[in-house]
């Protein structure tokens, strides 16, 4: 019987590496997630550009305001909301539901289940949130501005970041893409905690108790193995409505339900229920929910004066510096410290310049930053608009900086990606995962022997032809 194929990445057998090659199953999961996020990110980019054009054409500006402020929904249960409000509180709950599933999968089946492997993205994410918040606070205090928006530059928008990668055409190695994805998942978790803890002004305990009871029922149904969207979708809507009326941000309901799904496989299952539901819901989140949120929240009037104000007002300058400087320094510094004090070694195929480039890319903080900006300055519409403009400007600057840094190393990235994808024995498994498998080398020997025999026949035929001519 042939020996089983070893698809464990070589780095895991020779010593722990920072940004080492992913295992084959993890690589497939990450590739699937990144593919969906990239498509969603491009739609997000299109929606943001559409909103900016819509708002900045004088003839259309009033129609944008009318559509955004149009109210609909049952007023009797406190849900007569504007279109923009439905997008922020309703559609983003779908986004955070998917984020909850991603986080659960990472905790039980992904890189975060191993504390040593989880240390790098967790510390990097924490530093990537703490440093931007500190940069904002220092800027606001120095300029005698409001410190309320300290959390605005702490978020990373993975979809927008991947859209930038797709647009500029860089072949970022899978290890760096996986780091960016895991970083964003941890980032989303702490962003959710920030929203729940710091942006809850009032609490209706009756509604909150109802939401908690609904979540318990949701969990019990999952434990009992009950199936059917017609059971869970109405229950999820009730939980969301109760959570909204409780005063706690309604997106918390989404992430709570996502965390309850089982993300480990059992005998006879090709994939877990969580992965199956994520596969079904992710297109709705990436293709509809997040782009519509961007459409009704990225509409900022842009002019020379608006852009100039972004760099002169302490609150908006703090957001820009937090995203561009704070994110890059925080994530890079957290990564360096983790590698330094855990005695891990950087993957020999990469350099610290690559880590800094990815850290700069994480400064694109669009969706959640816009949401936190609205929550932080809810009572000041003018400042809310300026903070939105600051988020757009900061994300754009971060994207440009990351593009320049990544393009410098793009030729190296392409070679690494080609090596990761090479499958000369055509067995469906990249060759880099089979270097320690004797069967792989035997198959390659047979392939090379056939090629050598063909070359010998060709050489003999050419020699015979030349001899005939002579």
C-alpha positions in Angstrom: 0.0 0.0 0.0 1.3 3.4 -0.9 2.4 5.7 1.9 0.0 8.5 2.6 0.8 11.8 1.1 2.2 14.4 3.5 0.7 17.8 2.8 2.1 19.5 5.9 4.0 22.6 4.9 7.8 22.0 5.2 8.2 24.9 7.6 6.1 23.2 10.3 8.5 20.3 10.3 11.8 22.2 10.4 10.9 24.9 12.9 8.3 27.6 13.4 8.3 30.3 10.8 6.6 33.6 10.7 4.5 33.7 7.5 5.3 30.1 6.7 3.5 28.2 4.0 0.0 27.3 4.8 -1.2 23.7 5.2 -3.0 22.4 2.1 -6.5 22.3 3.6 -6.0 25.8 5.1 -4.7 27.1 1.8 -7.9 25.9 0.1 -10.2 27.5 2.7 -8.2 30.8 2.5 -8.2 30.8 -1.3 -12.0 30.4 -1.3 -12.6 33.2 1.2 -10.2 35.5 -0.5 -11.8 34.9 -3.9 -15.2 35.9 -2.6 -13.8 38.9 -0.7 -12.0 40.1 -3.8 -15.1 40.1 -5.9 -17.0 41.8 -3.1 -14.2 44.4 -2.7 -14.5 45.3 -6.3 -18.2 45.8 -6.0 -17.5 47.8 -2.8 -15.1 50.0 -4.7 -17.7 50.5 -7.5 -20.4 51.4 -4.9 -18.1 54.0 -3.2 -17.2 55.7 -6.5 -20.9 55.7 -7.5 -21.8 57.4 -4.2 -19.1 60.0 -4.6 -20.2 60.8 -8.2 -23.9 60.8 -7.2 -23.3 63.3 -4.4 -20.9 65.6 -6.3 -23.1 66.1 -9.4 -25.3 69.1 -8.5 -28.3 67.9 -10.5 -28.3 64.5 -8.6 -27.3 65.6 -5.1 -30.8 66.1 -3.8 -31.9 62.7 -5.1 -29.1 61.0 -3.1 -30.2 62.8 0.0 -33.9 61.9 -0.7 -33.1 58.2 -1.2 -30.8 58.0 1.8 -33.3 59.7 4.1 -36.3 57.9 2.8 -38.0 56.1 5.8 -39.8 52.8 5.7 -40.5 49.9 8.0 -43.0 49.1 10.8 -43.1 52.1 13.1 -45.1 50.1 15.7 -42.0 48.1 16.6 -39.5 50.9 16.3 -38.2 50.0 12.9 -39.3 52.9 10.7 -35.8 53.6 9.6 -34.1 55.6 6.8 -32.5 53.7 3.9 -29.0 54.6 5.2 -30.0 53.4 8.7 -31.3 50.1 7.3 -28.0 49.7 5.4 -25.9 50.4 8.5 -27.9 48.4 11.1 -29.6 45.8 8.9 -27.4 44.9 6.0 -24.2 45.1 8.1 -25.6 42.5 10.5 -25.2 40.1 7.6 -21.6 41.2 7.2 -20.9 40.7 10.9 -22.7 37.3 10.8 -20.2 36.1 8.2 -17.4 37.7 10.3 -18.6 35.7 13.3 -18.5 32.4 11.3 -15.0 33.3 10.1 -13.8 34.0 13.6 -15.3 30.7 14.9 -13.7 28.7 12.1 -10.3 30.3 12.8 -10.7 29.6 16.6 -11.7 25.9 16.2 -10.2 24.8 12.9 -7.9 27.5 11.6 -4.6 29.2 12.7 -6.1 30.7 15.8 -6.7 27.3 17.4 -2.9 27.0 18.1 -1.9 29.7 20.6 1.6 29.9 19.3 0.4 30.4 15.7 -2.4 32.8 16.9 0.1 35.0 18.7 1.3 36.7 15.6 -2.0 37.9 14.0 -3.6 38.6 17.4 -0.7 40.8 18.7 -0.4 42.4 15.3 -4.1 43.2 15.2 -4.1 44.6 18.8 -1.1 46.8 18.1 -2.7 47.7 14.7 -5.7 49.0 16.7 -4.0 50.5 19.7 -1.4 52.6 17.8 -3.9 54.3 15.4 -6.1 55.1 18.4 -3.1 56.6 20.2 -2.2 58.6 17.1 -5.7 59.9 16.9 -5.8 60.9 20.6 -2.4 62.7 20.4 -3.5 64.6 17.3 -6.9 65.5 18.8 -5.5 66.6 22.1 -2.7 68.6 20.5 -5.2 70.4 18.3 -7.8 70.8 21.1 -10.3 68.6 19.2 -12.8 66.0 20.2 -11.4 62.6 21.4 -14.7 60.9 20.7 -13.5 59.4 17.4 -10.5 57.5 18.7 -11.9 54.2 17.4 -12.5 55.4 13.8 -9.0 54.6 12.4 -8.7 51.2 14.2 -10.6 49.1 11.6 -9.2 47.3 8.5 -11.5 46.6 5.5 -10.3 43.3 4.1 -12.7 43.5 1.1 -11.4 46.9 0.1 -7.8 45.9 0.6 -8.2 42.8 -1.6 -10.0 44.9 -4.2 -6.9 47.1 -4.3 -4.7 44.0 -4.8 -7.0 42.9 -7.6 -6.9 46.3 -9.3 -3.1 46.7 -9.1 -2.5 43.1 -10.1 0.0 42.1 -7.5 0.7 38.4 -6.9 0.9 38.6 -3.1 2.0 35.2 -1.7 -0.7 33.1 0.0 1.0 33.4 3.4 0.8 37.2 3.4 -2.8 37.1 2.1 -3.7 34.6 4.9 -2.1 36.9 7.4 -4.1 39.9 6.1 -7.3 37.8 6.3 -6.7 36.5 9.8 -5.7 40.0 10.9 -8.9 41.4 9.6 -11.0 38.7 11.3 -9.4 39.5 14.7 -9.7 43.2 13.9 -13.5 42.7 13.3 -13.8 41.0 16.6 -12.3 43.9 18.6 -14.3 46.4 16.4 -17.5 44.6 17.5 -16.4 44.8 21.1 -15.6 48.5 20.8 -19.1 49.1 19.3 -20.8 47.1 22.0 -18.9 48.6 24.9 -18.3 52.2 23.9 -21.2 53.1 21.6 -24.2 51.9 23.6 -25.8 54.9 25.2 -29.0 53.4 26.5 -30.2 49.9 27.3 -33.7 48.6 27.2 -33.3 45.5 29.4 -36.6 44.0 28.3 -35.7 44.0 24.6 -32.2 42.9 25.5 -33.6 40.0 27.5 -35.8 39.0 24.6 -32.8 39.1 22.2 -30.8 36.9 24.6 -33.7 34.5 24.9 -33.8 34.4 21.1 -30.1 33.6 20.9 -30.5 30.8 23.4 -33.4 29.4 21.3 -31.1 29.7 18.2 -28.4 27.8 20.0 -30.7 25.1 21.2 -32.1 24.5 17.8 -28.6 24.2 16.4 -27.7 21.7 19.1 -30.8 19.7 18.4 -29.8 19.4 14.7 -32.9 21.2 13.5 -32.5 22.2 9.8 -34.3 24.6 7.5 -33.9 28.2 6.6 -37.6 28.8 7.3 -36.8 28.2 11.0 -33.6 30.2 11.4 -34.3 33.2 9.2 -37.5 34.4 10.9 -35.8 33.8 14.3 -32.8 35.7 13.2 -34.9 38.7 12.2 -36.7 38.7 15.6 -33.4 38.5 17.4 -32.0 41.4 15.2 -35.1 43.6 15.9 -35.0 43.0 19.6 -31.3 43.7 19.7 -31.8 47.0 17.7 -34.6 48.1 20.1 -32.4 47.2 23.2 -30.0 50.0 22.3 -27.1 47.7 21.7 -25.9 48.0 18.1 -27.9 45.5 16.0 -24.8 44.1 14.3 -23.9 42.4 17.6 -26.8 40.0 16.9 -25.2 39.0 13.6 -21.8 38.1 15.1 -23.4 36.3 18.1 -25.3 34.0 15.8 -22.3 33.4 13.6 -20.2 32.4 16.6 -22.9 29.8 17.5 -22.6 27.8 14.3 -20.5 24.6 14.4 -17.4 24.9 12.3 -15.8 21.5 12.8 -16.6 18.5 10.6 -18.1 15.2 11.8 -17.9 11.8 10.2 -19.5 11.8 6.8 -19.4 15.5 6.4 -17.4 17.2 3.6 -17.6 20.5 5.4 -19.1 21.8 8.6 -22.5 23.5 8.8 -20.8 26.8 9.6 -18.6 26.6 6.4 -21.7 25.6 4.4 -23.8 28.5 5.6 -20.8 30.9 5.2 -20.5 29.7 1.6 -24.2 30.5 1.0 -24.3 33.8 2.8 -20.9 35.3 1.9 -22.1 36.3 -1.7 -25.1 38.1 -0.1 -22.7 39.9 2.3 -19.9 40.7 -0.1 -22.1 41.3 -3.2 -25.1 43.1 -1.7 -24.9 44.1 2.0 -21.5 45.8 2.1 -21.7 47.6 -1.3 -25.2 49.0 -0.4 -23.8 50.2 2.9 -21.0 51.9 1.0 -23.4 53.4 -1.4 -25.4 55.2 1.3 -22.5 56.0 3.6 -19.6 57.0 1.3 -21.6 59.9 -0.2 -19.4 62.8 0.8 -19.3 66.2 -1.0 -15.7 66.5 -2.2 -14.1 69.9 -3.0 -10.8 71.5 -2.6 -12.0 73.1 0.7 -13.3 69.7 2.0 -10.0 68.0 1.3 -8.1 70.9 2.8 -10.2 70.8 6.0 -9.4 67.1 6.4 -5.7 68.1 7.0 -6.5 71.1 9.2 -9.1 69.9 11.6 -7.7 67.8 14.5 -10.4 65.1 14.4 -10.1 64.4 10.7 -6.3 64.7 10.6 -6.2 62.2 13.5 -8.3 59.8 11.4 -6.0 60.2 8.4 -2.8 59.8 10.4 -4.2 56.9 12.4 -5.0 55.0 9.2 -1.9 55.8 7.2 0.8 56.0 9.9 -0.8 54.3 13.0 -1.9 51.2 11.2 1.4 50.6 9.4 3.5 51.2 12.5 1.2 49.3 14.8 0.9 46.1 12.7 4.6 46.1 11.6 5.7 46.8 15.2 3.5 44.1 16.7 4.7 41.6 14.1 8.4 42.4 14.7 8.0 42.2 18.5 6.2 38.9 18.3 8.8 37.4 16.0 11.6 38.8 18.2 10.3 37.6 21.5 8.9 34.2 20.4 12.2 33.3 18.7 10.4 32.6 15.5 12.2 33.3 12.2 10.8 35.2 9.2 10.1 33.0 6.2 13.3 33.0 4.1 11.3 33.8 1.0 10.1 37.1 2.4 11.6 40.3 3.9 10.5 42.7 6.5 9.7 45.2 3.7 7.0 42.8 2.6 5.5 42.8 6.1 5.6 46.6 6.1 3.8 46.8 2.8 1.0 44.5 4.0 0.8 46.6 7.2 0.3 49.7 5.0 -2.4 47.9 3.1 -4.2 47.3 6.4 -4.6 51.1 6.7 -7.6 50.8 4.3 -10.3 51.2 6.9 -13.5 51.7 5.0 -16.7 49.9 6.0 -16.3 49.6 9.8 -14.5 52.9 10.1 -17.5 54.7 8.4 -19.8 52.9 10.8 -17.8 53.9 13.9 -17.5 57.4 12.6 -21.3 57.7 12.4 -21.7 56.3 15.9 -19.0 58.5 17.4 -20.3 61.8 16.0 -23.9 61.0 15.7 -25.1 64.3 17.1 -22.9 66.4 14.7 -23.9 65.8 11.0 -21.3 68.2 9.7 -18.4 66.6 11.6 -19.7 63.1 10.6 -19.4 64.1 7.0 -15.9 65.4 7.5 -14.9 62.3 9.3 -16.3 60.2 6.4 -14.2 62.3 4.0 -11.1 61.7 6.3 -11.7 57.9 6.2 -11.9 58.0 2.4 -8.8 60.2 2.1 -6.8 58.1 4.6 -7.8 54.8 2.9 -6.8 56.2 -0.4 -3.4 57.4 0.8 -2.8 54.0 2.5 -3.8 52.2 -0.7 -1.4 54.3 -2.8 1.5 53.8 -0.4 0.8 50.0 -0.2 0.6 49.9 -4.0 4.0 51.5 -4.4 5.6 49.2 -1.8 4.1 46.0 -3.2 4.9 46.9 -6.8 8.6 47.1 -6.0 8.6 43.5 -4.9 5.9 42.2 -7.4 8.4 40.3 -9.6 9.5 38.3 -6.5 5.9 37.7 -5.5 5.1 36.3 -8.9 8.0 33.8 -8.7 6.8 32.7 -5.3 3.2 32.2 -6.5 4.4 30.2 -9.5 6.4 28.0 -7.2 3.4 27.5 -4.9 1.1 26.6 -7.9 3.6 24.3 -9.8 2.2 20.8 -10.2 4.6 18.9 -12.5 3.3 15.4 -11.6 -0.3 16.6 -12.3 -1.8 15.0 -9.2 -3.7 18.1 -8.1 -1.4 18.9 -5.2 1.3 21.6 -5.6 4.8 20.1 -5.7 6.0 22.3 -2.7 3.7 20.2 -0.4 5.2 16.9 -1.6 8.9 17.3 -1.2 9.0 14.8 1.7 6.8 12.2 0.0 8.7 9.3 -1.7 5.8 8.6 -4.0 6.1 12.1 -5.5 9.8 11.6 -6.3 9.1 8.2 -7.9 6.4 9.8 -10.1 8.7 12.6 -11.1 11.4 10.1 -11.9 9.1 8.3 -14.3 8.0 11.5 -15.9 11.6 12.7 -16.4 12.6 9.2 -17.7 9.9 9.4 -20.3 11.0 12.9 -21.3 14.6 11.7 -21.4 13.7 8.8 -23.7 11.8 11.1 -26.0 14.8 13.4 -26.2 17.0 10.4 -27.0 14.7 9.3 -29.8 14.7 12.8 -31.2 18.5 13.0 -31.0 18.8 9.6 -32.7 16.4 10.6 -35.5 18.2 13.9 -36.1 21.6 12.1 -36.2 20.3 9.5 -38.7 18.9 12.3 -40.9 22.2 14.1 -40.9 24.1 10.9 -41.7 21.7 10.3 -44.7 22.4 13.7 -46.1 26.1 13.3 -45.8 
